[in-house]
Amino acid sequence: MANNTEWNLRFNEAVELYHKGVKGNKKAAQQAYHLFETLASEKPNHIESLGYYGSATALLARDTPIPKDKKKYALEGLKMLDQAVSKEPKNYTIRILRGNVCAKMPESVFHRTSTAIEDFEMLVDAYKNDSTVLSENTYQSILNELEKAKKRIKY
């Protein structure tokens, strides 16, 4: 039991680092990446750790100055996020992560805006059916990102 508790504490720490990384803290993004790498290998069936690992990998793509590494990390992150969604398509956390990553990817290179729209629409529908599945702030943020994504590809 203590082992599981320790793993959960490290997972929560990695999530905190990840959110700091999303806000631009490159060191926290790297720390989150390495921690999620370890957590995902320790519990390969824990889908949220795989999703966060994929999203943290995409943060490395954002932060690296080396163009070929940008694409490599982006594709690796997207692959993990797609795997996580295929394993748990109704997991809202995974859909938020993948939707946000896909919405930030350059459409001309990755062609993933339609994936972001799919994820955001699924989340909007879920919220309309049960407003307890997302916070009001998260829901408003998703609506905003959905609108931007639709404009990007003239949906």
Sequence and secondary structure as in RCSB ss.txt:
>XXXX:A:sequence
MANNTEWNLRFNEAVELYHKGVKGNKKAAQQAYHLFETLASEKPNHIESLGYYGSATALLARDTPIPKDKKKYAL
EGLKMLDQAVSKEPKNYTIRILRGNVCAKMPESVFHRTSTAIEDFEMLVDAYKNDSTVLSENTYQSILNELEKAK
KRIKY
>XXXX:A:secstr
 HHHHHHHHHHHHHHHHHHHHHTT HHHHHHHHHHHHHHHHH TT HHHHHHHHHHHHHHHHH S HHHHHHHHH
HHHHHHHHHHHH TT HHHHHHHHHHHHHS HHHH  HHHHHHHHHHHHHHHHH TTSS HHHHHHHHHHHHHHH
HHTT 
